[in-house]
């Protein structure tokens, strides 16, 4: 019963009917929230006592880190669904997540390096958090290469799906790295127990995370729609070639 319900919502035509009107809503709302939060954070938050204005890069760095990790979590879940339940859209969604996820992982690394230069006096340190995040970026590149090597246009091979599941081991390593190893990177500022971030920064930060997340969702939906369109065109060309 549960499997029938899952496949009911995996029908490509039904998915496209939902995704087409949803995409612009996610896109424009995401742009509005992201721009609003960044302007709010840069121009209307106080200067931090120790790090000065450089701390305001947090409004890009934190959402990028969140989405870099969240993107791979999405790939792992979609890969499990693809392998276990053979969900028709699971492989398509995993492949659609990969490039935006890699992009946000790269943004996280770049903004972290920019933030680290005046704070630590260096662009890079080989500690647990930074190294595991760099590993995540390379995992994304490996997954993209494996997915592109798939013989089925827009879909994802079983090898790439297994790789997506195995790579998820790195997510808890990133999360716990500042606890497991000595690190120049600060400890987690937001936990289930509360937040050590000042309210003046916390509110625009949450708005920024929401905005970037909506943009991420819009990008994934656009890539899924493009992949399904390519698959449909390829299927039509095959039928024409058979005649």
SULLIN-V899752 format. One record per residue. N is the residue number from 1. RES is the residue in one small letter. NEAR is the number of other ideal C-beta (glycine too) atoms within 8 Angstrom. Layout:
N,RES,NEAR ; N,RES,NEAR
This chain:
1,x,4 ; 2,x,5 ; 3,x,7 ; 4,x,7 ; 5,x,8 ; 6,x,11 ; 7,x,11 ; 8,x,8 ; 9,x,8 ; 10,x,11 ; 11,x,9 ; 12,x,9 ; 13,x,6 ; 14,x,9 ; 15,x,13 ; 16,x,10 ; 17,x,7 ; 18,x,8 ; 19,x,11 ; 20,x,8 ; 21,x,7 ; 22,x,9 ; 23,x,12 ; 24,x,8 ; 25,x,8 ; 26,x,13 ; 27,x,12 ; 28,x,8 ; 29,x,10 ; 30,x,16 ; 31,x,10 ; 32,x,9 ; 33,x,13 ; 34,x,12 ; 35,x,9 ; 36,x,10 ; 37,x,15 ; 38,x,11 ; 39,x,9 ; 40,x,11 ; 41,x,15 ; 42,x,9 ; 43,x,6 ; 44,x,7 ; 45,x,10 ; 46,x,4 ; 47,x,5 ; 48,x,10 ; 49,x,3 ; 50,x,4 ; 51,x,7 ; 52,x,8 ; 53,x,6 ; 54,x,9 ; 55,x,10 ; 56,x,10 ; 57,x,10 ; 58,x,11 ; 59,x,14 ; 60,x,11 ; 61,x,13 ; 62,x,11 ; 63,x,14 ; 64,x,14 ; 65,x,12 ; 66,x,11 ; 67,x,14 ; 68,x,17 ; 69,x,12 ; 70,x,11 ; 71,x,17 ; 72,x,17 ; 73,x,10 ; 74,x,12 ; 75,x,16 ; 76,x,13 ; 77,x,8 ; 78,x,15 ; 79,x,17 ; 80,x,9 ; 81,x,11 ; 82,x,15 ; 83,x,10 ; 84,x,6 ; 85,x,9 ; 86,x,7 ; 87,x,11 ; 88,x,9 ; 89,x,10 ; 90,x,14 ; 91,x,12 ; 92,x,15 ; 93,x,12 ; 94,x,18 ; 95,x,14 ; 96,x,13 ; 97,x,13 ; 98,x,14 ; 99,x,9 ; 100,x,14 ; 101,x,16 ; 102,x,14 ; 103,x,8 ; 104,x,16 ; 105,x,15 ; 106,x,9 ; 107,x,12 ; 108,x,13 ; 109,x,12 ; 110,x,8 ; 111,x,12 ; 112,x,12 ; 113,x,10 ; 114,x,8 ; 115,x,13 ; 116,x,13 ; 117,x,10 ; 118,x,8 ; 119,x,8 ; 120,x,7 ; 121,x,5 ; 122,x,7 ; 123,x,5 ; 124,x,7 ; 125,x,8 ; 126,x,5 ; 127,x,12 ; 128,x,12 ; 129,x,11 ; 130,x,13 ; 131,x,9 ; 132,x,12 ; 133,x,15 ; 134,x,9 ; 135,x,9 ; 136,x,16 ; 137,x,13 ; 138,x,8 ; 139,x,11 ; 140,x,14 ; 141,x,9 ; 142,x,10 ; 143,x,14 ; 144,x,11 ; 145,x,8 ; 146,x,12 ; 147,x,13 ; 148,x,6 ; 149,x,7 ; 150,x,11 ; 151,x,3 ; 152,x,7 ; 153,x,8 ; 154,x,9 ; 155,x,11 ; 156,x,13 ; 157,x,12 ; 158,x,7 ; 159,x,7 ; 160,x,16 ; 161,x,14 ; 162,x,10 ; 163,x,11 ; 164,x,16 ; 165,x,11 ; 166,x,7 ; 167,x,14 ; 168,x,11 ; 169,x,7 ; 170,x,12 ; 171,x,12 ; 172,x,7 ; 173,x,10 ; 174,x,12 ; 175,x,8 ; 176,x,8 ; 177,x,14 ; 178,x,12 ; 179,x,5 ; 180,x,6 ; 181,x,7 ; 182,x,3 ; 183,x,9 ; 184,x,6 ; 185,x,9 ; 186,x,4 ; 187,x,5 ; 188,x,6 ; 189,x,7 ; 190,x,6 ; 191,x,6 ; 192,x,2 ; 193,x,3 ; 194,x,4 ; 195,x,7 ; 196,x,5 ; 197,x,9 ; 198,x,5 ; 199,x,6 ; 200,x,7 ; 201,x,13 ; 202,x,10 ; 203,x,8 ; 204,x,13 ; 205,x,14 ; 206,x,8 ; 207,x,12 ; 208,x,17 ; 209,x,11 ; 210,x,10 ; 211,x,18 ; 212,x,15 ; 213,x,13 ; 214,x,13 ; 215,x,13 ; 216,x,14 ; 217,x,10 ; 218,x,13 ; 219,x,9 ; 220,x,12 ; 221,x,13 ; 222,x,10 ; 223,x,12 ; 224,x,14 ; 225,x,12 ; 226,x,8 ; 227,x,14 ; 228,x,13 ; 229,x,8 ; 230,x,10 ; 231,x,13 ; 232,x,8 ; 233,x,8 ; 234,x,9 ; 235,x,8 ; 236,x,8 ; 237,x,8 ; 238,x,8 ; 239,x,8 ; 240,x,7 ; 241,x,6 ; 242,x,5 ; 243,x,4
